[in-house]
Amino acid sequence: MLCFGGLVDGFNEERLERKGQSMTEETTTKAILKSTRRGAIKMGAAAGLAAPFISRAWAQTTEINMLAWYGHGEPDVVGEFEAEHNVKFNPKYYAGGDNMLALIAQSPPGTYDVILSDAEFVQQLNVAGYIENLDPSDYNFDDMLYEDFTKFPGHWDGDTLHSMMVRFGHLGVSYNTTAISAEEAKSYKCFWKPEVAGKVGHFDWHLPSLGMMSLYNGNGAALWDLDDDQWAKVQETTMSLRPQVGGYFDYGGTFNSLKNGEMLAMCGIGDWITGVLEKDGAPVASVVPDEGGIQWTESYCIGKGSEKADIVKKFIQYMLSPEGQVKSARMAAYPAFCITKAGRAALNEADPAEAERTGQVDGAANDPITLVKDGRIHYRNIPVQQSLEDWNDFWSEYKNA
């Protein structure tokens, strides 16, 4: 798995160019301000005015170290919170829970103040002692859209809360609408369509793709709890797809390969990638097929030993507010579903087109909550009878076949 430095290569050149420019400007601005501050201090020593004022302003700025998927520390999400609370987020980006755990393990305690975790990895963070417990009374669970979200699997140990769910999305068949029809996309079988040979890609993380292969095999709700025979069958099914595969991609590569038509179908993703492209006019879509889909769930944790716990708590509360939920749902890097009633209502008011596109309106056939209630969506998990290493080892074998 690659951290942010590796995953942005090739991603949306215009957007990355602006990102690189803003980083350069930020560095330059800091240098200018630092120089200005030194000058002001000297002037203040003579005038007795400027230095005290500027030094106090700088001292009040709080820097928050964030570990997250790409996009969570960008201005479209955190900019207003930064301005209101005089804080600055320093994001470190990763892709995949395995990579997240490795980055934390390699860092001294207290390095990360806020950690965005995929739900299936929260318990591992807790067992390893990487996160603080949260106070449930700090959050409005009565506003959750669905009962499951109030005590989401893995986020609690009895009445002890470890992590707070803030957004979710669904994974299924992602495809180019000029190469695969809506009818064909109703089954993962479309990945084996002869016309897309060499044009099927994978998001390079074993859990989503192997989970889809397990669903295609008919394992349903037990897709993560596979006995030896079922696991062998998943490996066999996956290997049978290998001749169709044209590449394994990180975040940026997945985005670009679908955008330019290099790949006509993508296994392991969903609207979190195609939604951005679709809004830009690309002929792509994602659907939950008949065999079922997988829910990704993102949650915020407070890093163990953080000295910024109070402001991080305010940030989590902000992301659960109607305003924060709209920013989350419309995140420029990748969209998501609101998890609160007030957030969903706010999205319908602020951006009715996006609410309709994603089914976040009452009565929609693709309403994400309805899909969960109907049993067509299964929460992403880690393997039950195998280890993560078992799945990762097979994934490496598959890629090298």
C-alpha positions as CSV (number, residue, x, y, z in Angstrom):
1,M,0.0,0.0,0.0
2,L,1.2,3.5,-0.8
3,C,0.9,6.5,1.4
4,F,-0.2,9.9,-0.1
5,G,3.2,10.5,-1.7
6,G,2.6,7.5,-3.9
7,L,-1.1,7.7,-4.5
8,V,-1.4,11.0,-6.0
9,D,0.8,10.2,-9.1
10,G,-1.3,10.7,-12.2
11,F,-4.4,11.8,-10.3
12,N,-6.5,14.5,-11.9
13,E,-3.6,16.6,-13.2
14,E,-5.4,19.9,-12.9
15,R,-6.5,19.3,-9.4
16,L,-3.0,18.0,-8.3
17,E,-1.4,20.9,-10.0
18,R,-3.5,23.2,-7.9
19,K,-2.6,21.1,-4.9
20,G,1.1,21.3,-5.6
21,Q,0.8,25.0,-6.2
22,S,-1.0,25.6,-2.9
23,M,1.6,23.6,-1.1
24,T,4.3,25.7,-2.6
25,E,2.4,28.9,-1.8
26,E,1.8,27.7,1.7
27,T,5.5,27.0,2.2
28,T,6.4,30.4,0.7
29,T,3.7,32.2,2.7
30,K,5.0,30.6,5.9
31,A,8.5,31.8,5.1
32,I,7.3,35.3,4.4
33,L,5.2,35.4,7.5
34,K,8.0,34.1,9.6
35,S,10.3,36.8,8.2
36,T,7.6,39.4,8.7
37,R,7.1,38.2,12.3
38,R,10.8,38.6,13.0
39,G,10.7,42.1,11.6
40,A,7.6,42.9,13.5
41,I,9.2,41.8,16.7
42,K,12.2,44.0,16.1
43,M,9.8,46.9,15.3
44,G,7.8,46.1,18.4
45,A,10.9,46.3,20.5
46,A,11.2,49.9,19.4
47,A,7.6,50.8,19.1
48,G,6.3,48.7,22.0
49,L,3.2,47.7,20.0
50,A,3.5,45.3,17.0
51,A,5.5,42.4,18.6
52,P,3.0,41.6,21.5
53,F,0.0,41.6,19.1
54,I,1.6,39.4,16.4
55,S,3.2,36.9,18.8
56,R,-0.1,36.3,20.6
57,A,-1.8,35.7,17.3
58,W,0.7,33.1,16.3
59,A,0.8,31.5,19.7
60,Q,-3.0,30.8,19.5
61,T,-2.8,28.8,16.3
62,T,-3.1,25.1,17.1
63,E,-1.7,22.5,14.7
64,I,-3.6,19.2,14.4
65,N,-1.8,16.1,13.0
66,M,-4.3,14.0,11.0
67,L,-3.9,10.5,9.6
68,A,-6.6,9.9,6.9
69,W,-7.6,8.9,3.4
70,Y,-6.8,11.6,0.9
71,G,-9.2,14.6,1.0
72,H,-10.1,14.7,4.6
73,G,-7.6,17.4,5.5
74,E,-8.3,19.6,2.4
75,P,-9.8,23.1,2.5
76,D,-13.2,22.1,1.1
77,V,-13.6,19.9,4.2
78,V,-11.7,21.6,7.1
79,G,-11.2,25.2,5.9
80,E,-14.1,26.8,7.7
81,F,-13.3,24.8,10.9
82,E,-9.7,26.0,10.7
83,A,-10.8,29.6,10.3
84,E,-13.3,29.5,13.1
85,H,-11.1,27.8,15.7
86,N,-7.7,29.1,14.5
87,V,-6.3,25.7,13.9
88,K,-4.3,24.1,11.1
89,F,-4.6,20.5,10.0
90,N,-1.4,18.7,8.9
91,P,-2.7,15.6,7.1
92,K,-0.8,12.5,6.4
93,Y,-2.6,10.4,3.8
94,Y,-2.8,6.6,3.4
95,A,-4.7,4.1,1.3
96,G,-6.0,0.9,3.0
97,G,-6.3,-0.1,6.6
98,D,-3.1,-2.2,6.5
99,N,-1.1,0.9,5.5
100,M,-2.8,3.0,8.3
101,L,-1.8,0.5,11.0
102,A,1.8,0.3,9.6
103,L,2.2,4.1,9.7
104,I,0.9,4.4,13.3
105,A,3.2,1.5,14.4
106,Q,6.2,3.3,13.0
107,S,5.4,6.6,14.7
108,P,5.9,7.6,18.4
109,P,2.8,7.8,20.6
110,G,1.0,11.0,20.3
111,T,2.1,11.6,16.7
112,Y,-1.5,11.7,15.3
113,D,-4.2,13.8,17.0
114,V,-7.0,12.5,14.8
115,I,-7.1,9.3,12.9
116,L,-9.6,8.4,10.2
117,S,-10.1,4.7,10.3
118,D,-12.1,2.3,8.2
119,A,-14.6,0.7,10.6
120,E,-13.2,-2.8,10.3
121,F,-9.8,-1.7,11.7
122,V,-11.1,0.2,14.8
123,Q,-10.8,-2.8,17.1
124,Q,-7.2,-3.4,16.0
125,L,-6.4,0.3,16.8
126,N,-8.0,-0.2,20.2
127,V,-6.3,-3.5,21.0
128,A,-2.9,-2.0,20.0
129,G,-3.5,1.0,22.3
130,Y,-3.4,3.5,19.5
131,I,-6.6,5.4,20.3
132,E,-8.3,7.1,23.2
133,N,-11.8,6.2,24.4
134,L,-14.6,8.7,23.5
135,D,-17.4,9.9,25.7
136,P,-20.7,8.9,24.1
137,S,-22.5,11.8,25.7
138,D,-20.5,14.1,23.4
139,Y,-22.4,12.9,20.4
140,N,-26.0,12.9,19.3
141,F,-26.8,9.3,18.5
142,D,-30.5,10.0,18.3
143,D,-29.8,11.8,15.0
144,M,-28.4,8.7,13.3
145,L,-30.2,7.6,10.1
146,Y,-30.2,4.0,11.0
147,E,-30.2,2.1,14.3
148,D,-27.1,0.1,13.4
149,F,-25.1,3.3,13.2
150,T,-25.7,4.1,16.9
151,K,-23.7,1.1,18.0
152,F,-21.8,0.3,14.8
153,P,-19.9,-3.1,14.9
154,G,-16.4,-2.8,16.3
155,H,-16.8,0.8,17.5
156,W,-17.9,-0.2,21.0
157,D,-16.8,-2.5,23.7
158,G,-19.9,-2.8,25.9
159,D,-20.7,0.8,26.8
160,T,-17.2,2.1,25.9
161,L,-16.9,4.0,22.6
162,H,-13.7,3.8,20.7
163,S,-14.5,5.6,17.4
164,M,-17.2,7.8,16.0
165,M,-18.7,7.0,12.6
166,V,-19.0,10.0,10.3
167,R,-19.7,8.8,6.7
168,F,-20.2,5.7,4.6
169,G,-20.5,4.5,1.0
170,H,-21.2,1.4,-1.0
171,L,-19.0,-0.7,-3.3
172,G,-20.2,-2.7,-6.2
173,V,-19.8,-2.9,-10.0
174,S,-18.1,0.2,-11.4
175,Y,-18.1,0.4,-15.2
176,N,-17.9,2.5,-18.3
177,T,-21.5,2.8,-19.6
178,T,-20.4,2.6,-23.2
179,A,-18.9,-0.8,-22.7
180,I,-21.2,-2.4,-20.2
181,S,-24.9,-2.0,-20.1
182,A,-26.9,-1.2,-16.9
183,E,-28.4,-4.7,-17.2
184,E,-25.0,-6.4,-17.4
185,A,-23.8,-4.4,-14.4
186,K,-26.4,-6.1,-12.2
187,S,-23.9,-8.9,-11.7
188,Y,-20.2,-9.1,-11.0
189,K,-20.2,-11.5,-14.0
190,C,-19.8,-8.5,-16.2
191,F,-16.1,-8.4,-15.2
192,W,-15.6,-11.5,-17.3
193,K,-17.3,-10.0,-20.4
194,P,-15.0,-10.8,-23.4
195,E,-15.4,-7.3,-24.8
196,V,-13.6,-5.8,-21.7
197,A,-10.7,-8.3,-21.7
198,G,-7.6,-6.5,-20.6
199,K,-9.6,-3.5,-19.6
200,V,-10.7,-4.6,-16.1
201,G,-8.8,-2.9,-13.3
202,H,-8.5,-3.5,-9.6
203,F,-8.2,-0.9,-6.8
204,D,-5.0,-2.3,-5.2
205,W,-6.4,-3.4,-1.9
206,H,-7.3,-7.0,-1.2
207,L,-10.4,-6.6,1.1
208,P,-12.8,-4.9,-1.4
209,S,-11.9,-7.1,-4.5
210,L,-11.8,-10.4,-2.7
211,G,-15.0,-9.5,-0.8
212,M,-16.7,-9.0,-4.2
213,M,-15.4,-12.4,-5.4
214,S,-16.9,-13.9,-2.3
215,L,-20.2,-12.3,-3.0
216,Y,-20.1,-13.5,-6.6
217,N,-19.6,-17.0,-5.2
218,G,-22.9,-16.7,-3.3
219,N,-21.5,-16.4,0.2
220,G,-23.8,-13.5,1.0
221,A,-23.7,-12.2,4.6
222,A,-20.9,-14.8,5.4
223,L,-18.6,-13.3,2.8
224,W,-15.8,-12.7,5.3
225,D,-16.3,-15.9,7.3
226,L,-15.0,-18.5,4.9
227,D,-14.1,-22.1,5.7
228,D,-11.2,-23.7,3.8
229,D,-13.3,-24.9,0.9
230,Q,-15.0,-21.5,0.5
231,W,-11.7,-19.6,0.7
232,A,-10.2,-22.0,-1.9
233,K,-13.2,-21.3,-4.2
234,V,-12.7,-17.5,-3.8
235,Q,-9.1,-17.8,-4.8
236,E,-10.1,-20.0,-7.8
237,T,-12.8,-17.5,-8.9
238,T,-10.4,-14.6,-8.5
239,M,-7.6,-16.3,-10.5
240,S,-10.1,-17.0,-13.3
241,L,-10.5,-13.2,-13.7
242,R,-6.8,-12.6,-14.1
243,P,-6.8,-12.8,-18.0
244,Q,-9.3,-9.9,-18.0
245,V,-7.2,-7.6,-15.8
246,G,-5.2,-4.7,-17.2
247,G,-3.8,-3.3,-14.0
248,Y,-3.8,-2.7,-10.3
249,F,-4.2,0.9,-9.3
250,D,-3.8,3.3,-6.4
251,Y,-6.3,6.1,-5.8
252,G,-5.0,8.4,-8.5
253,G,-4.4,5.6,-11.0
254,T,-8.0,4.3,-10.5
255,F,-9.4,7.7,-11.1
256,N,-7.3,8.4,-14.2
257,S,-7.7,4.9,-15.8
258,L,-11.5,5.2,-15.7
259,K,-11.4,8.8,-16.8
260,N,-9.4,8.2,-19.9
261,G,-11.0,4.9,-20.8
262,E,-7.9,2.8,-20.2
263,M,-10.0,0.6,-18.0
264,L,-13.7,-0.1,-18.8
265,A,-14.6,-1.7,-15.5
266,M,-13.1,-1.5,-12.0
267,C,-13.3,-4.1,-9.2
268,G,-13.0,-3.0,-5.6
269,I,-14.5,0.5,-5.8
270,G,-17.9,2.3,-6.1
271,D,-19.3,5.8,-6.3
272,W,-16.5,7.2,-4.1
273,I,-14.5,7.1,-7.4
274,T,-17.0,7.1,-10.2
275,G,-19.2,9.8,-8.5
276,V,-16.5,12.5,-9.0
277,L,-16.0,11.4,-12.6
278,E,-19.7,11.2,-13.3
279,K,-20.3,14.8,-12.1
280,D,-17.5,15.8,-14.5
281,G,-19.4,14.2,-17.4
282,A,-17.4,10.9,-17.8
283,P,-19.5,7.9,-19.0
284,V,-19.1,5.9,-15.8
285,A,-21.4,4.6,-13.0
286,S,-21.5,2.3,-10.0
287,V,-24.3,0.1,-9.0
288,V,-25.0,-2.5,-6.2
289,P,-25.4,-5.8,-8.2
290,D,-27.8,-8.6,-7.5
291,E,-25.2,-10.5,-5.5
292,G,-25.0,-7.7,-3.1
293,G,-22.5,-4.9,-2.3
294,I,-20.1,-3.9,0.4
295,Q,-20.3,-0.9,2.7
296,W,-17.2,1.1,3.6
297,T,-17.5,3.0,6.8
298,E,-15.2,5.8,8.0
299,S,-14.9,6.9,11.6
300,Y,-12.8,9.4,13.5
301,C,-10.6,8.4,16.5
302,I,-8.6,10.5,18.9
303,G,-4.9,9.4,18.8
304,K,-3.5,7.9,22.0
305,G,-1.5,10.5,23.9
306,S,-2.8,13.5,21.8
307,E,-2.6,16.8,23.6
308,K,-5.3,18.2,21.3
309,A,-8.2,15.9,22.4
310,D,-10.6,18.8,23.2
311,I,-10.3,20.5,19.8
312,V,-10.4,17.1,18.0
313,K,-13.7,16.3,19.8
314,K,-15.0,19.7,18.5
315,F,-13.9,18.7,15.0
316,I,-15.7,15.3,15.2
317,Q,-18.8,17.1,16.4
318,Y,-18.5,19.6,13.5
319,M,-18.3,16.8,11.0
320,L,-21.5,15.3,12.5
321,S,-23.3,18.7,12.3
322,P,-25.5,19.4,9.3
323,E,-22.9,21.7,7.8
324,G,-20.1,19.1,8.3
325,Q,-22.2,16.3,6.8
326,V,-22.8,18.3,3.7
327,K,-19.1,19.0,3.3
328,S,-18.4,15.3,3.8
329,A,-21.0,14.2,1.3
330,R,-19.7,16.6,-1.3
331,M,-16.0,16.1,-0.6
332,A,-14.0,17.0,-3.7
333,A,-11.7,14.0,-3.3
334,Y,-14.5,11.4,-3.0
335,P,-18.2,11.7,-2.1
336,A,-20.0,9.8,0.6
337,F,-23.4,9.3,2.2
338,C,-24.6,11.3,5.2
339,I,-25.2,9.3,8.4
340,T,-27.4,11.8,10.2
341,K,-31.0,12.8,9.7
342,A,-30.2,16.5,9.9
343,G,-27.2,16.1,7.6
344,R,-29.3,14.4,4.9
345,A,-31.9,17.1,5.2
346,A,-29.2,19.7,4.9
347,L,-27.8,18.0,1.8
348,N,-31.2,18.0,0.1
349,E,-31.5,21.7,0.7
350,A,-27.9,22.6,-0.2
351,D,-27.5,20.3,-3.2
352,P,-30.7,18.5,-4.3
353,A,-29.0,17.3,-7.5
354,E,-26.3,15.4,-5.6
355,A,-28.9,14.1,-3.1
356,E,-30.9,12.7,-5.9
357,R,-27.9,11.3,-7.8
358,T,-26.8,9.3,-4.8
359,G,-30.3,8.2,-3.7
360,Q,-30.3,10.3,-0.5
361,V,-33.9,11.3,-0.9
362,D,-37.0,9.6,0.6
363,G,-38.4,6.9,-1.7
364,A,-35.4,6.6,-4.0
365,A,-34.8,3.1,-5.3
366,N,-31.1,3.3,-4.6
367,D,-31.6,4.9,-1.1
368,P,-28.4,3.7,0.7
369,I,-30.3,3.1,4.0
370,T,-33.0,1.0,2.2
371,L,-30.3,-1.1,0.6
372,V,-28.8,-1.8,4.0
373,K,-32.2,-2.6,5.5
374,D,-33.0,-5.0,2.6
375,G,-29.8,-7.0,3.2
376,R,-28.2,-6.1,-0.1
377,I,-25.3,-4.3,1.6
378,H,-22.8,-6.0,3.8
379,Y,-20.5,-4.2,6.1
380,R,-16.9,-4.5,5.2
381,N,-14.9,-6.6,7.6
382,I,-11.6,-8.4,8.0
383,P,-11.3,-12.2,7.4
384,V,-12.7,-14.3,10.2
385,Q,-11.2,-17.7,9.6
386,Q,-8.1,-16.5,7.7
387,S,-5.7,-13.8,8.7
388,L,-5.2,-10.5,6.9
389,E,-1.8,-11.9,6.0
390,D,-3.4,-14.9,4.3
391,W,-5.5,-12.6,2.1
392,N,-2.7,-10.2,1.4
393,D,-0.3,-13.1,0.5
394,F,-2.9,-14.4,-2.0
395,W,-3.4,-10.9,-3.4
396,S,0.3,-10.7,-4.1
397,E,0.3,-14.1,-5.7
398,Y,-2.7,-13.0,-7.9
399,K,-1.1,-9.8,-9.0
400,N,2.1,-11.7,-10.0
401,A,0.3,-14.5,-11.8
